[in-house]
Amino acid sequence: MDGALHSALSRVCKVETHPAVLWIYRYDFLTIPKQLSRFVKTPICVVQPRNDEEVIEILEIAERFEVPIVPRGSGTSGYGGCVPLENSIVLDMKLMANFSFQNDSVIADSGAVWQELERAAKRHGRSLRVYPSSATVSTVGGWIAQNGYGIGSLKYGSVMENVEWLEVADFRGIKRVDGERLKYYVGAYGTTGIILRACIKLRDDSPIRSEALECSFEEAINKIEGAYHANFKDKRHLALEKFGEKDTLLVCYEGEDNGSEFGKRFWERRLYPLRALTTER
């Protein structure tokens, strides 16, 4: 790493250059296919800004030294959006994790974890309209940068349809974007600007009725109209989880506090795939 670049960044925040750490930041949640792995680069360094001012300073330094920036949340996507393809600075946003509630929305920093937002919202009698199945560890900025679909999207749409505005940073400073301009940042994987925080819509914390229905995939398509969430798992998948032996559809509706016992258990396991990485201790 260039000594002048390291010195400039070190005046702003901690700079990580240990080879073992940099190797981890070459990847996201899944292994890069062998055919594409030759394009992946080890980052020059990893930095973790703590506030907006540090993000701007890092961007100014990167521009001065002509080094690319790769923003990163928790790396739980399997699509390579945070994988460096150039010798670059990885901008790890996880230390920027504050959030606050305002009327029917939550204003959350990029590094805030979705599950922590949901828990706090429930204490206010509210709930997230949508959140990812990786909510135990994934960050607000990461999922918005991907424009993900997840739990609740069957009713409320993609995460972009549930964002009121974003604050983003680029080489010209910080700006707020909303309305039609969101499409230039949501789903852009940080290529058009660094997501600093988002204003995210909430719903009433109404109960969820969950039913588990044994049916084929073709039959499941006709059973999800009006649902809040649905998840189809074939018998092989359920057998691996030791949770069933037949093709099963989980279908959930808002506002009704009943349902089958199997459906409730199925719903409670909606975040099961990433349970090992949960923020709970």
Contacts in CASP RR format, 6 or more apart in sequence:
PFRMAT RR
TARGET T0000
AUTHOR 0000-0000-0000
METHOD contacts of the structure
MODEL  1
MDGALHSALSRVCKVETHPAVLWIYRYDFLTIPKQLSRFVKTPICVVQPR
NDEEVIEILEIAERFEVPIVPRGSGTSGYGGCVPLENSIVLDMKLMANFS
FQNDSVIADSGAVWQELERAAKRHGRSLRVYPSSATVSTVGGWIAQNGYG
IGSLKYGSVMENVEWLEVADFRGIKRVDGERLKYYVGAYGTTGIILRACI
KLRDDSPIRSEALECSFEEAINKIEGAYHANFKDKRHLALEKFGEKDTLL
VCYEGEDNGSEFGKRFWERRLYPLRALTTER
1 17 0 8 1.000
1 44 0 8 1.000
1 45 0 8 1.000
2 44 0 8 1.000
2 65 0 8 1.000
4 65 0 8 1.000
5 44 0 8 1.000
5 61 0 8 1.000
5 65 0 8 1.000
5 67 0 8 1.000
6 15 0 8 1.000
6 17 0 8 1.000
6 45 0 8 1.000
8 61 0 8 1.000
8 64 0 8 1.000
8 65 0 8 1.000
9 15 0 8 1.000
9 45 0 8 1.000
9 47 0 8 1.000
9 58 0 8 1.000
9 61 0 8 1.000
9 89 0 8 1.000
12 47 0 8 1.000
12 49 0 8 1.000
12 54 0 8 1.000
12 57 0 8 1.000
12 58 0 8 1.000
12 61 0 8 1.000
13 47 0 8 1.000
13 48 0 8 1.000
13 49 0 8 1.000
13 50 0 8 1.000
13 54 0 8 1.000
13 58 0 8 1.000
14 47 0 8 1.000
14 48 0 8 1.000
15 45 0 8 1.000
15 46 0 8 1.000
15 47 0 8 1.000
16 22 0 8 1.000
16 45 0 8 1.000
16 46 0 8 1.000
16 47 0 8 1.000
16 48 0 8 1.000
17 44 0 8 1.000
17 45 0 8 1.000
17 46 0 8 1.000
19 42 0 8 1.000
21 46 0 8 1.000
22 42 0 8 1.000
22 43 0 8 1.000
22 45 0 8 1.000
22 46 0 8 1.000
23 42 0 8 1.000
25 42 0 8 1.000
25 43 0 8 1.000
25 46 0 8 1.000
25 72 0 8 1.000
25 84 0 8 1.000
25 90 0 8 1.000
25 92 0 8 1.000
26 40 0 8 1.000
26 41 0 8 1.000
26 42 0 8 1.000
26 43 0 8 1.000
26 83 0 8 1.000
26 84 0 8 1.000
27 40 0 8 1.000
27 83 0 8 1.000
28 75 0 8 1.000
28 76 0 8 1.000
28 77 0 8 1.000
28 78 0 8 1.000
28 79 0 8 1.000
28 80 0 8 1.000
28 81 0 8 1.000
28 82 0 8 1.000
28 83 0 8 1.000
29 75 0 8 1.000
29 76 0 8 1.000
29 77 0 8 1.000
29 78 0 8 1.000
29 134 0 8 1.000
30 78 0 8 1.000
32 40 0 8 1.000
32 80 0 8 1.000
32 83 0 8 1.000
39 85 0 8 1.000
40 83 0 8 1.000
40 84 0 8 1.000
40 85 0 8 1.000
41 84 0 8 1.000
41 85 0 8 1.000
41 86 0 8 1.000
41 87 0 8 1.000
41 88 0 8 1.000
42 84 0 8 1.000
42 87 0 8 1.000
43 70 0 8 1.000
43 84 0 8 1.000
43 87 0 8 1.000
43 88 0 8 1.000
43 89 0 8 1.000
43 90 0 8 1.000
44 67 0 8 1.000
44 87 0 8 1.000
44 88 0 8 1.000
44 89 0 8 1.000
45 89 0 8 1.000
45 90 0 8 1.000
46 89 0 8 1.000
46 90 0 8 1.000
46 92 0 8 1.000
47 58 0 8 1.000
47 89 0 8 1.000
47 90 0 8 1.000
47 91 0 8 1.000
47 92 0 8 1.000
48 92 0 8 1.000
48 93 0 8 1.000
48 94 0 8 1.000
48 95 0 8 1.000
49 55 0 8 1.000
49 58 0 8 1.000
49 91 0 8 1.000
49 93 0 8 1.000
49 95 0 8 1.000
49 96 0 8 1.000
50 95 0 8 1.000
50 96 0 8 1.000
51 96 0 8 1.000
52 167 0 8 1.000
52 169 0 8 1.000
52 174 0 8 1.000
52 196 0 8 1.000
55 91 0 8 1.000
55 96 0 8 1.000
55 169 0 8 1.000
55 194 0 8 1.000
55 196 0 8 1.000
56 169 0 8 1.000
56 173 0 8 1.000
56 174 0 8 1.000
58 69 0 8 1.000
58 89 0 8 1.000
58 91 0 8 1.000
59 69 0 8 1.000
59 169 0 8 1.000
59 170 0 8 1.000
59 171 0 8 1.000
59 173 0 8 1.000
59 194 0 8 1.000
60 171 0 8 1.000
62 68 0 8 1.000
62 69 0 8 1.000
62 89 0 8 1.000
63 171 0 8 1.000
67 87 0 8 1.000
67 88 0 8 1.000
67 89 0 8 1.000
68 84 0 8 1.000
68 86 0 8 1.000
68 87 0 8 1.000
68 88 0 8 1.000
68 89 0 8 1.000
69 88 0 8 1.000
69 89 0 8 1.000
69 91 0 8 1.000
69 194 0 8 1.000
70 82 0 8 1.000
70 83 0 8 1.000
70 84 0 8 1.000
70 88 0 8 1.000
70 89 0 8 1.000
70 90 0 8 1.000
70 91 0 8 1.000
71 82 0 8 1.000
71 90 0 8 1.000
71 91 0 8 1.000
71 93 0 8 1.000
71 142 0 8 1.000
71 145 0 8 1.000
71 190 0 8 1.000
71 193 0 8 1.000
71 194 0 8 1.000
71 195 0 8 1.000
72 82 0 8 1.000
72 90 0 8 1.000
72 91 0 8 1.000
72 92 0 8 1.000
72 93 0 8 1.000
72 142 0 8 1.000
73 82 0 8 1.000
73 92 0 8 1.000
73 93 0 8 1.000
73 94 0 8 1.000
73 110 0 8 1.000
73 111 0 8 1.000
73 138 0 8 1.000
73 139 0 8 1.000
73 141 0 8 1.000
73 142 0 8 1.000
74 94 0 8 1.000
74 113 0 8 1.000
74 134 0 8 1.000
74 137 0 8 1.000
74 138 0 8 1.000
74 139 0 8 1.000
74 142 0 8 1.000
75 82 0 8 1.000
75 138 0 8 1.000
75 142 0 8 1.000
76 132 0 8 1.000
76 134 0 8 1.000
76 137 0 8 1.000
76 138 0 8 1.000
76 274 0 8 1.000
76 277 0 8 1.000
77 134 0 8 1.000
77 138 0 8 1.000
77 142 0 8 1.000
77 146 0 8 1.000
79 146 0 8 1.000
81 145 0 8 1.000
81 146 0 8 1.000
81 189 0 8 1.000
82 90 0 8 1.000
82 142 0 8 1.000
82 189 0 8 1.000
84 90 0 8 1.000
91 194 0 8 1.000
93 109 0 8 1.000
93 110 0 8 1.000
93 111 0 8 1.000
93 139 0 8 1.000
93 141 0 8 1.000
93 142 0 8 1.000
93 194 0 8 1.000
93 195 0 8 1.000
94 111 0 8 1.000
94 139 0 8 1.000
95 111 0 8 1.000
96 109 0 8 1.000
96 110 0 8 1.000
96 111 0 8 1.000
96 196 0 8 1.000
96 197 0 8 1.000
97 109 0 8 1.000
97 111 0 8 1.000
97 112 0 8 1.000
97 113 0 8 1.000
97 116 0 8 1.000
97 139 0 8 1.000
98 108 0 8 1.000
98 109 0 8 1.000
98 112 0 8 1.000
99 106 0 8 1.000
99 107 0 8 1.000
99 108 0 8 1.000
99 109 0 8 1.000
99 112 0 8 1.000
99 116 0 8 1.000
99 117 0 8 1.000
99 120 0 8 1.000
100 106 0 8 1.000
100 107 0 8 1.000
101 107 0 8 1.000
101 120 0 8 1.000
101 121 0 8 1.000
101 124 0 8 1.000
101 126 0 8 1.000
101 202 0 8 1.000
102 199 0 8 1.000
104 126 0 8 1.000
104 201 0 8 1.000
104 202 0 8 1.000
105 164 0 8 1.000
105 199 0 8 1.000
105 200 0 8 1.000
105 201 0 8 1.000
105 202 0 8 1.000
106 117 0 8 1.000
106 120 0 8 1.000
106 121 0 8 1.000
106 126 0 8 1.000
106 128 0 8 1.000
106 199 0 8 1.000
106 200 0 8 1.000
106 202 0 8 1.000
107 197 0 8 1.000
107 198 0 8 1.000
107 199 0 8 1.000
107 200 0 8 1.000
108 117 0 8 1.000
108 140 0 8 1.000
108 197 0 8 1.000
108 198 0 8 1.000
108 200 0 8 1.000
109 140 0 8 1.000
109 196 0 8 1.000
109 197 0 8 1.000
110 139 0 8 1.000
110 140 0 8 1.000
110 141 0 8 1.000
110 142 0 8 1.000
110 194 0 8 1.000
110 195 0 8 1.000
110 196 0 8 1.000
110 197 0 8 1.000
110 198 0 8 1.000
111 139 0 8 1.000
111 140 0 8 1.000
111 141 0 8 1.000
112 139 0 8 1.000
112 140 0 8 1.000
113 135 0 8 1.000
113 136 0 8 1.000
113 137 0 8 1.000
113 138 0 8 1.000
113 139 0 8 1.000
113 140 0 8 1.000
113 279 0 8 1.000
114 128 0 8 1.000
114 131 0 8 1.000
114 132 0 8 1.000
114 134 0 8 1.000
114 135 0 8 1.000
114 138 0 8 1.000
114 139 0 8 1.000
114 140 0 8 1.000
114 143 0 8 1.000
115 131 0 8 1.000
115 135 0 8 1.000
115 136 0 8 1.000
115 137 0 8 1.000
115 271 0 8 1.000
115 278 0 8 1.000
115 279 0 8 1.000
116 279 0 8 1.000
117 128 0 8 1.000
117 131 0 8 1.000
117 140 0 8 1.000
117 200 0 8 1.000
118 127 0 8 1.000
118 128 0 8 1.000
118 131 0 8 1.000
118 135 0 8 1.000
121 127 0 8 1.000
121 128 0 8 1.000
121 202 0 8 1.000
121 205 0 8 1.000
122 205 0 8 1.000
125 204 0 8 1.000
125 205 0 8 1.000
126 202 0 8 1.000
126 203 0 8 1.000
126 204 0 8 1.000
126 205 0 8 1.000
127 202 0 8 1.000
127 203 0 8 1.000
127 204 0 8 1.000
127 205 0 8 1.000
127 206 0 8 1.000
128 200 0 8 1.000
128 202 0 8 1.000
128 203 0 8 1.000
129 152 0 8 1.000
129 155 0 8 1.000
129 156 0 8 1.000
129 162 0 8 1.000
129 201 0 8 1.000
129 202 0 8 1.000
129 203 0 8 1.000
130 149 0 8 1.000
130 150 0 8 1.000
130 151 0 8 1.000
130 152 0 8 1.000
130 153 0 8 1.000
130 156 0 8 1.000
130 157 0 8 1.000
130 158 0 8 1.000
130 159 0 8 1.000
130 162 0 8 1.000
131 143 0 8 1.000
131 150 0 8 1.000
131 151 0 8 1.000
131 152 0 8 1.000
132 138 0 8 1.000
132 143 0 8 1.000
132 148 0 8 1.000
132 150 0 8 1.000
132 151 0 8 1.000
133 150 0 8 1.000
133 151 0 8 1.000
133 270 0 8 1.000
133 271 0 8 1.000
133 273 0 8 1.000
133 274 0 8 1.000
134 143 0 8 1.000
134 271 0 8 1.000
134 273 0 8 1.000
134 274 0 8 1.000
135 151 0 8 1.000
135 271 0 8 1.000
136 271 0 8 1.000
136 274 0 8 1.000
136 275 0 8 1.000
136 277 0 8 1.000
136 278 0 8 1.000
136 279 0 8 1.000
136 280 0 8 1.000
137 274 0 8 1.000
137 277 0 8 1.000
137 278 0 8 1.000
137 279 0 8 1.000
140 195 0 8 1.000
140 197 0 8 1.000
140 198 0 8 1.000
140 200 0 8 1.000
141 195 0 8 1.000
141 198 0 8 1.000
142 195 0 8 1.000
143 159 0 8 1.000
144 159 0 8 1.000
144 160 0 8 1.000
144 163 0 8 1.000
144 166 0 8 1.000
144 186 0 8 1.000
144 187 0 8 1.000
144 195 0 8 1.000
144 198 0 8 1.000
145 185 0 8 1.000
145 186 0 8 1.000
145 187 0 8 1.000
145 188 0 8 1.000
145 189 0 8 1.000
145 190 0 8 1.000
145 195 0 8 1.000
146 187 0 8 1.000
146 189 0 8 1.000
147 158 0 8 1.000
147 159 0 8 1.000
147 160 0 8 1.000
147 186 0 8 1.000
147 187 0 8 1.000
148 158 0 8 1.000
148 159 0 8 1.000
148 187 0 8 1.000
149 157 0 8 1.000
149 158 0 8 1.000
149 159 0 8 1.000
151 229 0 8 1.000
151 270 0 8 1.000
152 228 0 8 1.000
152 229 0 8 1.000
153 159 0 8 1.000
153 229 0 8 1.000
154 224 0 8 1.000
154 226 0 8 1.000
154 227 0 8 1.000
154 228 0 8 1.000
154 229 0 8 1.000
154 230 0 8 1.000
155 226 0 8 1.000
155 227 0 8 1.000
155 228 0 8 1.000
155 229 0 8 1.000
155 254 0 8 1.000
156 162 0 8 1.000
156 201 0 8 1.000
156 203 0 8 1.000
159 186 0 8 1.000
160 182 0 8 1.000
160 183 0 8 1.000
160 186 0 8 1.000
160 187 0 8 1.000
162 200 0 8 1.000
162 201 0 8 1.000
163 182 0 8 1.000
163 186 0 8 1.000
163 198 0 8 1.000
163 199 0 8 1.000
163 200 0 8 1.000
163 201 0 8 1.000
164 178 0 8 1.000
164 199 0 8 1.000
164 200 0 8 1.000
164 201 0 8 1.000
165 176 0 8 1.000
165 177 0 8 1.000
165 178 0 8 1.000
165 179 0 8 1.000
165 182 0 8 1.000
165 198 0 8 1.000
165 199 0 8 1.000
166 176 0 8 1.000
166 177 0 8 1.000
166 178 0 8 1.000
166 182 0 8 1.000
166 185 0 8 1.000
166 186 0 8 1.000
166 195 0 8 1.000
166 196 0 8 1.000
166 197 0 8 1.000
166 198 0 8 1.000
166 199 0 8 1.000
167 174 0 8 1.000
167 175 0 8 1.000
167 176 0 8 1.000
167 177 0 8 1.000
167 195 0 8 1.000
167 196 0 8 1.000
167 197 0 8 1.000
167 198 0 8 1.000
168 174 0 8 1.000
168 175 0 8 1.000
168 176 0 8 1.000
168 177 0 8 1.000
168 185 0 8 1.000
168 192 0 8 1.000
168 193 0 8 1.000
168 194 0 8 1.000
168 195 0 8 1.000
168 196 0 8 1.000
169 193 0 8 1.000
169 194 0 8 1.000
169 196 0 8 1.000
170 192 0 8 1.000
170 193 0 8 1.000
170 194 0 8 1.000
174 196 0 8 1.000
177 184 0 8 1.000
177 185 0 8 1.000
184 192 0 8 1.000
185 192 0 8 1.000
185 193 0 8 1.000
185 195 0 8 1.000
203 254 0 8 1.000
206 254 0 8 1.000
206 255 0 8 1.000
207 254 0 8 1.000
207 255 0 8 1.000
207 256 0 8 1.000
207 257 0 8 1.000
208 228 0 8 1.000
208 229 0 8 1.000
208 252 0 8 1.000
208 253 0 8 1.000
208 254 0 8 1.000
208 255 0 8 1.000
208 267 0 8 1.000
209 252 0 8 1.000
209 253 0 8 1.000
209 254 0 8 1.000
209 255 0 8 1.000
209 256 0 8 1.000
209 257 0 8 1.000
209 258 0 8 1.000
209 259 0 8 1.000
210 250 0 8 1.000
210 251 0 8 1.000
210 252 0 8 1.000
210 259 0 8 1.000
210 260 0 8 1.000
210 263 0 8 1.000
210 264 0 8 1.000
210 266 0 8 1.000
210 267 0 8 1.000
211 250 0 8 1.000
211 251 0 8 1.000
211 252 0 8 1.000
211 259 0 8 1.000
211 260 0 8 1.000
211 263 0 8 1.000
212 248 0 8 1.000
212 249 0 8 1.000
212 250 0 8 1.000
212 260 0 8 1.000
212 262 0 8 1.000
212 263 0 8 1.000
212 265 0 8 1.000
212 266 0 8 1.000
213 220 0 8 1.000
213 223 0 8 1.000
213 248 0 8 1.000
213 249 0 8 1.000
213 251 0 8 1.000
214 246 0 8 1.000
214 247 0 8 1.000
214 248 0 8 1.000
214 249 0 8 1.000
215 223 0 8 1.000
215 247 0 8 1.000
215 248 0 8 1.000
215 249 0 8 1.000
216 247 0 8 1.000
217 232 0 8 1.000
217 234 0 8 1.000
217 247 0 8 1.000
219 249 0 8 1.000
220 230 0 8 1.000
220 232 0 8 1.000
220 249 0 8 1.000
223 230 0 8 1.000
223 249 0 8 1.000
223 251 0 8 1.000
224 230 0 8 1.000
224 249 0 8 1.000
224 251 0 8 1.000
226 253 0 8 1.000
227 251 0 8 1.000
227 252 0 8 1.000
227 253 0 8 1.000
228 252 0 8 1.000
228 253 0 8 1.000
228 254 0 8 1.000
229 250 0 8 1.000
229 251 0 8 1.000
229 252 0 8 1.000
229 270 0 8 1.000
230 249 0 8 1.000
230 250 0 8 1.000
230 251 0 8 1.000
230 252 0 8 1.000
231 249 0 8 1.000
231 250 0 8 1.000
231 266 0 8 1.000
231 270 0 8 1.000
232 247 0 8 1.000
232 248 0 8 1.000
232 249 0 8 1.000
232 250 0 8 1.000
233 247 0 8 1.000
233 248 0 8 1.000
233 250 0 8 1.000
234 247 0 8 1.000
235 244 0 8 1.000
235 245 0 8 1.000
235 246 0 8 1.000
235 247 0 8 1.000
235 248 0 8 1.000
238 244 0 8 1.000
238 245 0 8 1.000
238 246 0 8 1.000
238 248 0 8 1.000
239 245 0 8 1.000
241 269 0 8 1.000
241 272 0 8 1.000
243 266 0 8 1.000
243 269 0 8 1.000
248 266 0 8 1.000
250 263 0 8 1.000
250 266 0 8 1.000
250 267 0 8 1.000
250 270 0 8 1.000
252 267 0 8 1.000
271 278 0 8 1.000
END
